[in-house]
Amino acid sequence: MAKATSEERLADYERRYRELAAQLAEIGLISSGSVTHRCTRCATSGCKCDGDPPRPHGPYYQWTAKVNGKTVTRRLSAHEAKLYREWIANDRRMRRLITQMRQVAAKAGELKINQAATT
């Protein structure tokens, strides 16, 4: 099998870069942070949360993230928690795609630099 020329490799890198950019364009809303699910117990005597077996209050959902260098926490409904989990997953996918795009761009950039140096 013949080795690919630098022009063919560059074309492959550019194609792959466009594929990644197209995937990036399909990502919906994004959010940083995390969503936690909590159940709690109160101090009220005779409450179901202190029974046998204990039945804690909840579930309660909360979103936590750094916003302008400060930790922000917000209580969420179950529906909001589902949405935030989706948005956070989108954010992670976006970051992975951008990392891949940077890697492909670096390889393509090296080829272009080498081509310019030889001409």
N, C-alpha and C positions, 0 to 999 in steps of 0.2 A: 504494500500500500504506500502510495506516495505521501510524503510529508506535506502538510498544508502550507501554502505560502503565507507570508505575513498579511497580504491583502485579504486572503480567505479567512484567516484567523480574526482579523480586524472586523470583517463583515459579520462573522459569527458573534463576536463580542457586542457589536452594535445591535444585532438582532436580539440577543439575550437581554441587553439593556432595555430595549423597547418592550420586550415581553414583561420584564419586571415593572417597568413604568406603567404598563397597562393594568397589571395586577394592583398596583398602588392606587390607581384611579378608581378601582372598584370598591375600595375600603370605605365603609360608612363612617359614622361619627366615631371619634376617639376620645379617650379620657385616660389620664394617669391615675395612679392610686390603687387601692384595693377595697374589696367589699368583704366584710366579716358578718358572720351569723352568730348571734348570741342568744342564750336563754339565761334568765336570772332568777334569783331567789330574793324574796323580801324578808323583812324582819317581823312581819305580822304573825302573831301567834294564831295557830289553827288554820293558816292559809294552806291551800292545796300544794304549794311549792315546798312545804315543810312536812308533807304527809308521808305515808309509807305505802307505796313507793312515792318518792317526791315527783311532783309534776311542775317543773319550773315555768315561769312566765316567759312568754315569747312565742315564736322566735322574733328577735329584733335584728334588723339589718343596719349596718352603717358603712358609709364610704369614708375613707381617710386618704388624704393626699397632701403633698407639699404644694402650697400656692404662694408664690412670691416669698419663698424661704420660710414660710410658717406652715405648721401642720394644721389642716382643716379637717374637721370631722362633721359628718352630716348624717342624721338618721334617715333611713329610707323605708318605703313600703316594699312589699315583696316584688311588685311589678317594677319599681324603680331599681331595686337590687338586680333584677334580671337584666334590665337595660344597661346599667353600669358595668355588669360583668361582660356583656357583649362589647361595649365600647372599650373596655380595658383590653379585651382579647384583640380587638381591632388595632389598638395602639401597639401591642406587642407584635402583631403581624406586620404593621407598618415599619416598625424598627428593624425587624428581620429583613424585610425587602430592601430597605435603605442600605443596610449593611451589605447585602448581596450586590446592590447597584454600585456601591463604592468599590467593592472588590473587582467587579467587571470593568468599571471605569478606570481603575488603576492599571489593569492589564492592557486595556485599549490605549490608554495614555502612553504607556511604555512603548507599545508598538508604534504609535504615531511619532513619538520622540525619536525612536530608532530609525524610522523611515526618513524623517527630516534630516537626521544626522548623516545618512548615507546618500542623500541627494544633493 
